[in-house]
Amino acid sequence: MKPFTTSALTWINPPEYSTVTQGEVVIHTSPDTDFWRGTYYGLEYHNAPAAVLFSENQFWTLKAKVCFESNVFFDQCGLFIYLDENNWMKSGIEYQSNGFQQLFSVITNNGFSDWSMANFDRLTQRMYYRLSRRGSDFLLENSVDGINFDMMRMFHMFHAKESIQFGFFASSPGDSSFAAHFSEIEWTECLWKEHTSSRF
């Protein structure tokens, strides 16, 4: 596996403002940007910026520290997978109208988005994430210290057969803008070990 370098990143929906160095990726959002398909709301968004790698490697782990400052409802940023406009994943922290920062993930398969989330606290806007791939299956984890990780979600993407794009996204579905900082980025061999038990 090649070492991670920010020079390998490409843009989906390039932002108006961004900064990319070897140590950090900064994405500045614009108002009314998001990813969402079908399911309940009837909304369709496909215009948020994302900085992504392209790889055919079937087994890897991506780790990053994600920081942002916002007190506008629904502002969000984190890790991202992109296959096409009907098949993708976004995850991270979202500032919610109940005053909590919420850990969330949205998996979109075949044009329909689901949504899982849990209140975290009212202050945290910095989090470490790990995203691991084993073929078409993925493991998403979070950590407050970058050392001890907890599982957020395990999921399947039906069309993640070979090459995929993955990396970092940020969005402001409302009338706002903020800067999302992605640093301490590591792309390594898969840390999600193969399941070996025959029963569970």
Rosetta blueprint (number, residue, H / E / L):
1 M L
2 K L
3 P L
4 F L
5 T L
6 T H
7 S H
8 A H
9 L L
10 T E
11 W E
12 I E
13 N L
14 P L
15 P L
16 E L
17 Y E
18 S E
19 T E
20 V E
21 T L
22 Q L
23 G L
24 E E
25 V E
26 V E
27 I E
28 H E
29 T L
30 S L
31 P E
32 D L
33 T L
34 D L
35 F E
36 W E
37 R L
38 G L
39 T L
40 Y L
41 Y L
42 G L
43 L L
44 E L
45 Y E
46 H E
47 N L
48 A L
49 P L
50 A E
51 A E
52 V E
53 L E
54 F E
55 S E
56 E L
57 N L
58 Q L
59 F E
60 W E
61 T E
62 L E
63 K E
64 A E
65 K E
66 V E
67 C E
68 F E
69 E L
70 S L
71 N L
72 V L
73 F L
74 F L
75 D L
76 Q E
77 C E
78 G E
79 L E
80 F E
81 I E
82 Y E
83 L E
84 D E
85 E L
86 N L
87 N E
88 W E
89 M E
90 K E
91 S E
92 G E
93 I E
94 E E
95 Y E
96 Q L
97 S L
98 N L
99 G L
100 F L
101 Q E
102 Q E
103 L E
104 F E
105 S E
106 V E
107 I E
108 T E
109 N E
110 N L
111 G L
112 F E
113 S E
114 D L
115 W L
116 S E
117 M E
118 A E
119 N E
120 F E
121 D E
122 R L
123 L L
124 T L
125 Q L
126 R E
127 M E
128 Y E
129 Y E
130 R E
131 L E
132 S E
133 R E
134 R E
135 G L
136 S L
137 D E
138 F E
139 L E
140 L E
141 E E
142 N E
143 S E
144 V L
145 D L
146 G L
147 I L
148 N L
149 F L
150 D E
151 M E
152 M E
153 R E
154 M E
155 F E
156 H E
157 M L
158 F L
159 H L
160 A L
161 K L
162 E L
163 S L
164 I E
165 Q E
166 F E
167 G E
168 F E
169 F E
170 A E
171 S E
172 S E
173 P L
174 G L
175 D L
176 S L
177 S L
178 F L
179 A E
180 A E
181 H E
182 F E
183 S E
184 E E
185 I E
186 E E
187 W E
188 T E
189 E L
190 C L
191 L L
192 W L
193 K L
194 E L
195 H L
196 T L
197 S L
198 S L
199 R L
200 F L
